[in-house]
Amino acid sequence: MAEVIKNGNSYAITVNKQELKASGIDISDSLEVIIQDGQISFVKKNKIIKR
């Protein structure tokens, strides 16, 4: 289960630690936000390593 909370001038979505771990998402990961048919989905963006 997730919850929307106020975070300064923004909003944040809190997610249970076990659910987040199962999704493969970790702290500081960049996420793509997809809004479709009244639903919000988050997809982990691949990190680009610059050499």
C-alpha positions as CSV (number, residue, x, y, z in Angstrom):
1,M,0.0,0.0,0.0
2,A,1.2,3.5,-0.8
3,E,0.3,6.9,0.6
4,V,0.6,10.4,-0.7
5,I,2.1,12.9,1.7
6,K,3.0,16.6,1.6
7,N,6.8,17.2,1.4
8,G,7.6,20.9,1.4
9,N,6.0,22.5,-1.7
10,S,5.7,19.1,-3.3
11,Y,4.0,15.7,-2.7
12,A,5.7,12.4,-2.1
13,I,4.4,8.8,-2.5
14,T,5.5,6.5,0.3
15,V,5.9,2.8,-0.6
16,N,6.3,-0.2,1.7
17,K,10.0,-1.3,1.9
18,Q,9.3,-4.9,0.9
19,E,7.1,-3.8,-2.1
20,L,9.8,-1.4,-3.3
21,K,12.5,-4.0,-3.0
22,A,10.4,-6.5,-4.9
23,S,10.0,-4.0,-7.7
24,G,13.8,-3.6,-8.1
25,I,13.5,0.1,-7.4
26,D,16.0,1.6,-4.8
27,I,16.5,5.0,-3.2
28,S,17.7,7.6,-5.7
29,D,16.7,5.7,-8.7
30,S,15.2,7.8,-11.5
31,L,11.6,6.8,-12.4
32,E,9.5,7.5,-15.5
33,V,6.0,8.5,-14.6
34,I,3.2,7.1,-16.9
35,I,-0.3,8.3,-16.5
36,Q,-2.9,6.3,-18.4
37,D,-6.6,5.7,-18.0
38,G,-6.6,7.5,-14.6
39,Q,-3.8,5.3,-13.2
40,I,-0.2,6.3,-12.4
41,S,2.7,3.8,-13.1
42,F,6.4,4.2,-12.2
43,V,9.0,2.6,-14.4
44,K,12.7,2.5,-13.4
45,K,14.8,4.4,-15.9
46,N,18.1,2.8,-16.9
47,K,21.2,4.7,-15.8
48,I,23.5,5.9,-18.5
49,I,27.1,5.5,-17.6
50,K,29.3,8.2,-19.2
51,R,32.9,7.3,-19.8
